[in-house]
């Protein structure tokens, strides 16, 4: 049953079309506040499950960022967690939601009213800084990782478009290679997104963001020597973008429609 539910989530949250929208929170915590933060996310996981069930959004996920000094971005605080709210459409994303009413409904009969009130008033207390981004899915591969579960590791890479042909290179050249790697199980996932809005403290140079995951055969299959055309396409394609170092993240919580 768990595998079936996870696959349902994958269909709605990952194999989404180009009309889908995602709101991403990039969170830096105050020192010593991780346990308190996780209690808050655990509390709101019930609210998000209800929101998904009611069709207010298509999915929700919380990832922990794995520290790595090599992928810090100058001028930005290093994030501890990343939260993703997924929507099937712009209209769904922009609809008005009474979060207080939804929270009380989700915790009715399970949580004391004073606890609910405290969580609603202090949910941001553990956070030092939150950078907000809204992005639109452009394209993705098929999902090749099986069950979606806690501990799943994925990688992200902020991108700055340098040339008008950037997206064409991603879709017409790089993605074709990713699709082949899905078939050989070298790759588990790849997606390309366009940033359409961000908060004042966000990385404003970022125009796109990639997310991907290796498959079970990653590094175990020898790649054939690229042809001259493939080398030229790769070299020219990389010139159309600036890519910041990849960051690694690990799934902690998620909600899906069961």
Buried (B, 14 or more C-beta within 10 A) or exposed (E): EEEEBBBBBBEBBBBBEEEBBBBBBBBBBBEEBBEEBBEBBEBBBBBBBBBBEEEBBBBBBBBBBEEEEEBBBEEBBBBBBBBBBBBBEBEBBEEEEEEEEBBBEBBEEEBEEEEBEBBBEEBEEBBEBBBBBBBBBBBBBBBBBBEBEEEBBBBBBBBBBEEEBBBEBBEEBBBEBBEEBBEBBBBBBBBBBBBEEBBEEBBEEBBBBBBBBBBEBBEEEEEEEEEEEEEEBBEEBEEBBBEBEBBBBBBBBBBBBE
